[in-house]
Amino acid sequence: MIAEHPQLSLREQCGLLGLHRSGLYYEPVPESAENLLLMNHLDRQYTRHPEQGVRRMTLHLRELGHRVNAKRVRRLLRQMGLEAFYPKPRLSIPDPVARRYPYLLKGLKITQPDQVWCADITYIGLPEGFAYLVAIMDWFSRYVLAWEVSNSMESAFCVSALERALSRRRPEIHNTDQGSQFTSA
């Protein structure tokens, strides 16, 4: 905190702290009552529908009779720290230190069950967000050997599905993408 000092001027104190002197005199302006009301509406709507982004939130506020534009709603949502909950792109980025496995299926003829298994993750849109589904399948018969659903993209639900499939049968090759869930420890 900067205070009166017998040997250091305000300029020198600000310089030592890396502050601008104008920051000493700045008093933040509190949000207007109208913005607080809008933020209250946005908070309630976000609690009900966290998947809605700026456009839908703007429409919601307009349906309630407020005259707002998307820029204002975006600013208020950022100020509140709210962001739409939806699957982001590039969810299957491998860990940079994770081991890379060779692709063993190039030119391979699949002629029998349990020769090659595959696994993949997809998301399922729900009214209140998303769920993630992992399925383990035999490539020859197209039979789903095991599946698991989770509300997060952690690797535990993938391991659980694989353990369930391996408790019954064993493949020669298990093929997946190089995503973080499949290359994690």
N, C-alpha and C positions, 0 to 999 in steps of 0.2 A: 504494500500500500504506500502511496506517495503522500508525504506530509511535509510540513515546513521543517527545513533542515538548516542548521547554522552555516554549513560549508557548501552544500550542494543546492544549486538552483533547481527549479522545476524542470527546466530544459535538460539539465545534466542527469537528473533522476530518471526522466522519461527515456533518455538515451541509453542509460545503463540497463533499463528494463526492456528496451526495444519497443516502446510504446510511442504513439503520436500524442502530442500535447492536446490535440483537439479531443481525444478520447477521454481526457480527464473531465471535460465539461459536458460531455454527451449524456443526456438522460433519455433512456429508451421510452418511446411512446407506447402506452399500453394498447392492446387490441380494442377496437371499437365494440360496442355492445352488439351491433349487427354481425360483425365477424365472429364474436363469441357464440352467438345463436347459430350461425351457419356451421361453425366447428362442432357444436353440440349435435346438430342434425347429421353431419358427416360421420361423427363418431358412432352414433346409433346405427346408421346405415352400414358402416364398415363392419360393425359387430355382427349384423345380420348377414351381410353379403361381402366377405373380404375379397372376393374375386372381382368386384366391380372397380373399374378404373375411373379416370378423370371424366370421360364422356358420360358414363352412366351416372356418376355422382352428380354431375352438372344437371343432367336430365331430372334426377330425383329432386334436387333443390328447386328446379323450375316447376316441377309438378306440385311442390309445396307452396308455390307462389312467390318465390324469391327471384329477383332479377340478378342473375350471375352469369359470368362467362367462364370458359374453361381455364383461362389464365389465373383467375382468382381462386378457383377451386383447386387447381394444381398447387398454387402457393400455399393455401391453407392446409392441404393434405401433406405437403412437404414439411411445413412448420409443425404439424402434429406427428410427423414421423410415420405416416401411414402410406403403404404401397400395396397395390393390388396383388393378391396372392394367386399366381398362376404358374404353370411350368415354364421356366425360363429356357431360352435356347442353350444348346451345348451342355446338356446335363450329363452327357457320357464322356466327360473329359478324364482321361486316365491320370493317375497320380504320376508326376514326373519321375519319381524314384521307383515306381512299380515295375515289376518284371514284365517284359514284352514277350508274348508267346507267339510262335510261328503259326502261320495259317496252313493247316494240314489237309484241307479239303480240295485243293486245286487238282482237278483231273481225277479225283477219287470217285469210283462207282460205288454207290451205296446199295448193297444187295441183301442185307439182312437186318432184323431188329437188333437194337443195342450196339450197332456198329458206330453210329454217330448220334449224339444228343446235342440239342441246342438250348439256349436260354436267352430270354430277352425281357426287358421291362417296358411297360407302356403305362400311360396314365389314363384314368377314367374320370371324366368330369362329373361332379356331383353338385347338387344345389348349394351345398355349404362349402365347396372347395374341391379338392382332388384327392383321389386315392391312387396308389401305385400297385400294379399287378406284375408279378414275375411268373413266367411259365417256363417249365422245362419239358421239352418235347423230343420224342424219338423221330428222327428224320425219315426213316424207312416207312414206318406205319402212320406217321403224323399223329400219334397218340400222345396226349398230354399226360406226362408221368407224375407231375406235381405242380402245384401253383400256390402262391401266397399273396395276400393283399396287405398293404401297409399304408399309413398316412404320412410317411416320410420316406426319403430316398436313401436311408441308411442301408448298409449291406447286410444287416442281421436277417432281414426277411428273405433275402436271396439265399443265404446260407441255410436257413431253415428249410426252404423248399428243396434245395439240393440234397440235404441230409435225408429228407423224406424219400426222395427218388432213389438215392443210393442204398437205402435200407431194403429195397426190393430187388434192384437189378444194378448192373455195372456196365457202363459203355466202354468201347475201345477209345473213342474220342469224344470229348465234351467241348463243343464250340460255342463261344460267345463273342460279343464285340469286346473292345479293349476299354470299356467304360470303367469308371472308378469303383463301382460296386463289384465288378467281376475281377478287377486286378488288385483289390485291397488285400491286406494281410489276412 
